[in-house]
């Protein structure tokens, strides 16, 4: 960096340091939350187990960075990855290499610690590709029109539904969430669960009225739940109220059908809206009129960055057999090399470095995009990002990596 900036840890127990850290984030993310000691203390508890880093120009904090390690669900498996958040640079210090220094330093640290990948949610899509990240999961907003939504009579809706107080859901929800995780799912901290279930709040954040419903199977075991909020709105004597699904988890098809069935029958609700839901939500298939469920806006959610392609490709299962050799390019060097990937008929993989000629050459961000089963390898090839060294290699690799259900990340961070 061409000026005197120091990068050092931020102590969350230092009130002044944490105040400066949170104030920098408020500016960068245009937050309208009031900055108070109570709010600072609440965020301190949420961040206590994380690594907070700051860039200082003299005594001024001019950039922030936060990381921690957690579990990412893969197709047929799981892996420990480096999560990255709170990435900001002060407007007075942009384009001076601060983000590059923070990001490359942390990726090098994660690679040295044998972490196989890093993950983040990008506020701006143009920033992170140059560091090797690629969009690996997508989400969509679904609107259910309760004026026309009717569940098909032949849809199985077994089990029992119970409305519970949100704090009571706190003891149930994590186990259901663990059973329901799809590829792309990330962990949730105890503090995150406390906020979701209204056990604790962030001072200054508005708290909407909310309801929670639990689904139990015939043996009384919780298999699903939904939390929804609402904003009451009428035009004349016509209800326009929208209920928003804040969290919906179903470990079984019966729980999924029963919970959406309940939502489709809510009284004095015009629309049920589910944000950050799977792009391949099965909901329309439950309905007599599938157009009652409309897929609205959506986009990328989780971005991943492979640091060890050999370990990353071996950590997941595959839905087709295959034998391919991939040459991976990486400007930072962490993932660069050639990998042999052999998948047997049961979907179990063996990956290892090789000197064999590659069937495909691709950059690390493209490989990171398809790692979890999503992405679009043929589109990347069309854009000139991928080079095939034998006929049909792009299609072969695309089929090998693709999963039947799209990967989904339903938790922002």
BELQUI-V79366 format. One record per residue. N is the residue number from 1. BURIAL is I if it has 16 or more other ideal C-beta (glycine too) atoms within 10 Angstrom, else O. Layout:
# BELQUI-V79366
n = <N | N>
burial = <BURIAL | BURIAL>
This chain:
# BELQUI-V79366
n = <1 | 2 | 3 | 4 | 5 | 6 | 7 | 8 | 9 | 10 | 11 | 12 | 13 | 14 | 15 | 16 | 17 | 18 | 19 | 20 | 21 | 22 | 23 | 24 | 25 | 26 | 27 | 28 | 29 | 30 | 31 | 32 | 33 | 34 | 35 | 36 | 37 | 38 | 39 | 40 | 41 | 42 | 43 | 44 | 45 | 46 | 47 | 48 | 49 | 50 | 51 | 52 | 53 | 54 | 55 | 56 | 57 | 58 | 59 | 60 | 61 | 62 | 63 | 64 | 65 | 66 | 67 | 68 | 69 | 70 | 71 | 72 | 73 | 74 | 75 | 76 | 77 | 78 | 79 | 80 | 81 | 82 | 83 | 84 | 85 | 86 | 87 | 88 | 89 | 90 | 91 | 92 | 93 | 94 | 95 | 96 | 97 | 98 | 99 | 100 | 101 | 102 | 103 | 104 | 105 | 106 | 107 | 108 | 109 | 110 | 111 | 112 | 113 | 114 | 115 | 116 | 117 | 118 | 119 | 120 | 121 | 122 | 123 | 124 | 125 | 126 | 127 | 128 | 129 | 130 | 131 | 132 | 133 | 134 | 135 | 136 | 137 | 138 | 139 | 140 | 141 | 142 | 143 | 144 | 145 | 146 | 147 | 148 | 149 | 150 | 151 | 152 | 153 | 154 | 155 | 156 | 157 | 158 | 159 | 160 | 161 | 162 | 163 | 164 | 165 | 166 | 167 | 168 | 169 | 170 | 171 | 172 | 173 | 174 | 175 | 176 | 177 | 178 | 179 | 180 | 181 | 182 | 183 | 184 | 185 | 186 | 187 | 188 | 189 | 190 | 191 | 192 | 193 | 194 | 195 | 196 | 197 | 198 | 199 | 200 | 201 | 202 | 203 | 204 | 205 | 206 | 207 | 208 | 209 | 210 | 211 | 212 | 213 | 214 | 215 | 216 | 217 | 218 | 219 | 220 | 221 | 222 | 223 | 224 | 225 | 226 | 227 | 228 | 229 | 230 | 231 | 232 | 233 | 234 | 235 | 236 | 237 | 238 | 239 | 240 | 241 | 242 | 243 | 244 | 245 | 246 | 247 | 248 | 249 | 250 | 251 | 252 | 253 | 254 | 255 | 256 | 257 | 258 | 259 | 260 | 261 | 262 | 263 | 264 | 265 | 266 | 267 | 268 | 269 | 270 | 271 | 272 | 273 | 274 | 275 | 276 | 277 | 278 | 279 | 280 | 281 | 282 | 283 | 284 | 285 | 286 | 287 | 288 | 289 | 290 | 291 | 292 | 293 | 294 | 295 | 296 | 297 | 298 | 299 | 300 | 301 | 302 | 303 | 304 | 305 | 306 | 307 | 308 | 309 | 310 | 311 | 312 | 313 | 314 | 315 | 316 | 317 | 318 | 319 | 320 | 321 | 322 | 323 | 324 | 325 | 326 | 327 | 328 | 329 | 330 | 331 | 332 | 333 | 334 | 335 | 336 | 337 | 338 | 339 | 340 | 341 | 342 | 343 | 344 | 345 | 346 | 347 | 348 | 349 | 350 | 351 | 352 | 353 | 354 | 355 | 356 | 357 | 358 | 359 | 360 | 361 | 362 | 363 | 364 | 365 | 366 | 367 | 368 | 369 | 370 | 371 | 372 | 373 | 374 | 375 | 376 | 377 | 378 | 379 | 380 | 381 | 382 | 383 | 384 | 385 | 386 | 387 | 388 | 389 | 390 | 391 | 392 | 393 | 394 | 395 | 396 | 397 | 398 | 399 | 400 | 401 | 402 | 403 | 404 | 405 | 406 | 407 | 408 | 409 | 410 | 411 | 412 | 413>
burial = <O | O | O | O | I | O | O | O | O | I | O | I | O | O | O | O | I | I | O | I | I | I | O | I | I | O | O | I | O | O | O | O | O | O | O | O | O | O | I | I | O | I | I | O | O | I | I | O | O | I | I | I | I | I | I | I | I | O | O | O | I | I | I | I | I | I | I | I | I | O | O | I | I | I | I | I | O | O | I | O | I | I | I | I | I | I | I | I | I | I | O | O | I | O | O | I | O | I | I | O | I | I | I | O | O | I | I | O | O | I | I | O | O | O | I | I | I | I | I | I | I | I | O | O | O | O | O | I | I | O | I | I | I | I | I | I | I | I | I | I | I | I | I | I | I | I | O | O | I | O | I | O | O | O | I | O | I | O | I | O | I | O | O | I | O | O | O | O | I | I | O | I | I | I | O | I | I | O | I | I | I | I | I | I | I | I | I | I | I | O | I | O | I | I | I | I | I | I | O | O | O | O | O | O | O | O | O | O | O | I | I | I | I | I | I | I | I | O | O | O | O | I | I | I | I | I | I | I | O | I | O | O | O | O | O | O | O | O | I | O | I | I | I | I | I | I | I | I | I | I | I | I | O | I | I | I | I | I | I | I | I | I | I | I | O | I | O | O | I | I | I | I | I | I | I | I | I | I | I | O | I | O | I | O | O | I | I | O | O | O | O | I | I | O | O | O | O | I | O | I | I | I | I | I | I | I | I | I | I | I | O | I | I | I | I | I | I | I | O | O | O | O | O | I | I | I | I | I | I | I | O | I | O | I | I | O | I | I | I | I | I | O | I | O | O | O | O | O | I | O | I | O | O | I | O | O | O | I | I | I | I | I | I | I | I | I | I | I | I | I | I | I | I | I | I | O | I | O | O | I | I | O | O | O | I | I | O | I | O | O | O | O | I | I | O | I | I | I | O | I | I | I | I | O | O | I | I | I | I | I | I | O | I>
